[in-house]
Amino acid sequence: MDRQTRQLLVITAALAVMFSAFAFAIEGFAARDNLANIARRGAINGIISAGMTLVILTGGIDLSVGSVLALSGVCLALAMKAWGLAAGLCAGLGAGVLCGLFNGLFVVFGRVPPFITTLGMMGIAHGIALRATGGRTVHGLPPTLTRVMDVEILGVQPVPGLLALAVLLGGQAFLSFTTWGRYLIAIGCNERASRLSGVPVERVKLGVYVAAGACAALAGVLQVAKLNSGSPLVGEGYELSSIAAVILGGTSIMGGRGSIVGTLVGVLIIAVLASGLTQLNVQSQNQNIIIGALIIATVLVDQLTRRGREP
């Protein structure tokens, strides 16, 4: 059993223990309605985290995903209100892809560090969303999108959760069974050696940032469907949650090692933890402190493990 498999088993066990503790301590935590809420909450973060995993596996980072989510949601809401659902989906998804493309172009061809590029895009996307809406939430949308996401199967609304699961498992299949998935891992391990071996490094890295933007846009679609409105402020904090899910899922922040299946477990940990802390009346600021501490602790363990393997 390799180290990554062992780590995945450990965090899965941690998830089971945490869920059991909350179910025992909080009345109604394991109720069907609350579990459905956990799935809906985790769906948005799960889709963002799928794209974030691909970026981090190459040794990069994307701090703009929350703002891109908000911008895509605003574009979707404005276009849907004016021209209908199809135009809205094209506008929302197109905005996310375009933001990801700009991130990739500056990182790959401009040689701007991913941290700086995506930090700048965070401000740009947030500013455009605020200007487009005048800082106000876009209301009065047709209920079509919300109705689709609220379709009930067996008494619950699983559409967002199923969509997130499809994105996550599709991403894992891409990593495991495609040549470009292997290229992506190789770049994270050693970019220079990959380039010398004939790997199309520039195209792969550009592709992962576009994918991250597309995932953030798709999450923005779910957010608009959930609220039946578009707000320029809804994306705040998703960059932290998605990075936390990726790191908790066993992906190395240095790149080259990890899996989207692990990210799925990390997403569930974040969703269960957030739900339990909310029901225990822990303020959102304190929840952010806990999640931030988890990120630091997980990266510290990863670094100490790396040092232990070095000769």
GIBELZI-V557553 format. One record per residue. RES is the residue in one letter. OMEGA is omega in whole degrees, 0 to 359 (NA if undefined). D_CENTER is the distance of its C-alpha to the mean C-alpha in whole Angstrom. Layout:
res=(RES & RES)
omega=(OMEGA & OMEGA)
d_center=(D_CENTER & D_CENTER)
This chain:
res=(M & D & R & Q & T & R & Q & L & L & V & I & T & A & A & L & A & V & M & F & S & A & F & A & F & A & I & E & G & F & A & A & R & D & N & L & A & N & I & A & R & R & G & A & I & N & G & I & I & S & A & G & M & T & L & V & I & L & T & G & G & I & D & L & S & V & G & S & V & L & A & L & S & G & V & C & L & A & L & A & M & K & A & W & G & L & A & A & G & L & C & A & G & L & G & A & G & V & L & C & G & L & F & N & G & L & F & V & V & F & G & R & V & P & P & F & I & T & T & L & G & M & M & G & I & A & H & G & I & A & L & R & A & T & G & G & R & T & V & H & G & L & P & P & T & L & T & R & V & M & D & V & E & I & L & G & V & Q & P & V & P & G & L & L & A & L & A & V & L & L & G & G & Q & A & F & L & S & F & T & T & W & G & R & Y & L & I & A & I & G & C & N & E & R & A & S & R & L & S & G & V & P & V & E & R & V & K & L & G & V & Y & V & A & A & G & A & C & A & A & L & A & G & V & L & Q & V & A & K & L & N & S & G & S & P & L & V & G & E & G & Y & E & L & S & S & I & A & A & V & I & L & G & G & T & S & I & M & G & G & R & G & S & I & V & G & T & L & V & G & V & L & I & I & A & V & L & A & S & G & L & T & Q & L & N & V & Q & S & Q & N & Q & N & I & I & I & G & A & L & I & I & A & T & V & L & V & D & Q & L & T & R & R & G & R & E & P)
omega=(183 & 185 & 182 & 178 & 178 & 179 & 179 & 178 & 180 & 182 & 174 & 177 & 178 & 177 & 180 & 179 & 181 & 179 & 181 & 180 & 179 & 180 & 180 & 188 & 188 & 179 & 178 & 182 & 183 & 178 & 184 & 182 & 180 & 177 & 176 & 177 & 177 & 179 & 179 & 179 & 181 & 184 & 182 & 179 & 181 & 180 & 177 & 184 & 176 & 177 & 179 & 179 & 180 & 180 & 183 & 178 & 177 & 182 & 180 & 178 & 177 & 180 & 187 & 191 & 180 & 179 & 177 & 175 & 181 & 180 & 179 & 178 & 179 & 179 & 177 & 184 & 181 & 181 & 180 & 179 & 183 & 191 & 177 & 188 & 184 & 178 & 179 & 179 & 178 & 181 & 182 & 180 & 178 & 179 & 179 & 179 & 181 & 177 & 178 & 179 & 178 & 176 & 182 & 181 & 180 & 179 & 189 & 186 & 177 & 181 & 175 & 181 & 182 & 180 & 182 & 182 & 185 & 173 & 176 & 179 & 176 & 180 & 181 & 182 & 179 & 180 & 179 & 179 & 179 & 180 & 183 & 183 & 186 & 181 & 183 & 177 & 179 & 180 & 175 & 181 & 172 & 186 & 187 & 184 & 179 & 179 & 179 & 182 & 181 & 177 & 183 & 172 & 182 & 174 & 178 & 179 & 188 & 189 & 178 & 180 & 179 & 178 & 178 & 179 & 179 & 179 & 182 & 181 & 175 & 176 & 178 & 177 & 177 & 180 & 189 & 193 & 181 & 178 & 180 & 174 & 177 & 175 & 183 & 178 & 181 & 179 & 179 & 179 & 182 & 185 & 182 & 179 & 179 & 180 & 179 & 180 & 178 & 178 & 179 & 189 & 184 & 182 & 180 & 181 & 176 & 181 & 183 & 178 & 174 & 179 & 179 & 177 & 179 & 179 & 178 & 178 & 178 & 175 & 176 & 175 & 179 & 180 & 178 & 179 & 181 & 185 & 188 & 177 & 177 & 182 & 177 & 185 & 190 & 186 & 185 & 176 & 182 & 176 & 178 & 182 & 182 & 177 & 178 & 181 & 181 & 183 & 177 & 179 & 173 & 178 & 181 & 179 & 178 & 179 & 173 & 181 & 178 & 181 & 177 & 173 & 175 & 177 & 177 & 177 & 177 & 177 & 179 & 178 & 180 & 182 & 179 & 180 & 181 & 180 & 180 & 180 & 178 & 180 & 174 & 177 & 173 & 184 & 183 & 179 & 180 & 175 & 177 & 177 & 181 & 180 & 178 & 178 & 177 & 179 & 182 & 182 & 181 & 179 & 178 & 178 & 179 & 181 & 179 & 178 & 177 & 181 & 179 & 179 & 182 & 179 & NA)
d_center=(28 & 26 & 24 & 21 & 22 & 23 & 20 & 18 & 22 & 22 & 18 & 19 & 22 & 21 & 19 & 22 & 24 & 22 & 22 & 25 & 26 & 24 & 26 & 29 & 29 & 28 & 30 & 28 & 24 & 25 & 26 & 25 & 24 & 22 & 20 & 19 & 18 & 15 & 14 & 14 & 12 & 10 & 9 & 7 & 5 & 5 & 5 & 2 & 2 & 5 & 6 & 6 & 8 & 10 & 11 & 11 & 14 & 16 & 16 & 14 & 12 & 10 & 11 & 11 & 8 & 9 & 12 & 11 & 10 & 13 & 15 & 14 & 15 & 18 & 19 & 19 & 21 & 24 & 24 & 24 & 27 & 29 & 29 & 27 & 24 & 24 & 24 & 22 & 19 & 20 & 20 & 17 & 15 & 18 & 17 & 13 & 15 & 17 & 15 & 14 & 17 & 19 & 16 & 17 & 21 & 21 & 20 & 21 & 25 & 25 & 24 & 22 & 20 & 17 & 16 & 19 & 18 & 14 & 16 & 19 & 16 & 15 & 18 & 19 & 17 & 17 & 21 & 21 & 20 & 22 & 25 & 24 & 25 & 27 & 25 & 25 & 23 & 24 & 26 & 28 & 25 & 27 & 26 & 25 & 21 & 21 & 24 & 22 & 19 & 22 & 24 & 25 & 25 & 27 & 27 & 23 & 21 & 18 & 17 & 14 & 13 & 15 & 13 & 10 & 12 & 14 & 11 & 10 & 14 & 14 & 12 & 14 & 17 & 17 & 16 & 19 & 22 & 22 & 23 & 21 & 18 & 21 & 21 & 18 & 19 & 22 & 21 & 19 & 22 & 25 & 24 & 28 & 29 & 27 & 28 & 31 & 31 & 30 & 26 & 25 & 23 & 23 & 22 & 19 & 17 & 18 & 16 & 13 & 12 & 13 & 11 & 8 & 10 & 11 & 7 & 7 & 10 & 10 & 8 & 11 & 13 & 13 & 13 & 16 & 17 & 17 & 19 & 21 & 21 & 19 & 19 & 18 & 17 & 14 & 11 & 13 & 11 & 7 & 7 & 9 & 7 & 4 & 7 & 9 & 8 & 8 & 12 & 13 & 12 & 15 & 13 & 16 & 15 & 18 & 16 & 18 & 18 & 15 & 14 & 11 & 13 & 13 & 9 & 10 & 13 & 11 & 9 & 12 & 14 & 12 & 12 & 16 & 16 & 15 & 18 & 20 & 21 & 21 & 24 & 25 & 25 & 23 & 22 & 19 & 20 & 21 & 18 & 16 & 19 & 18 & 15 & 16 & 19 & 17 & 15 & 18 & 20 & 18 & 18 & 22 & 22 & 21 & 23 & 26 & 26 & 25 & 29 & 30 & 30 & 31 & 35)
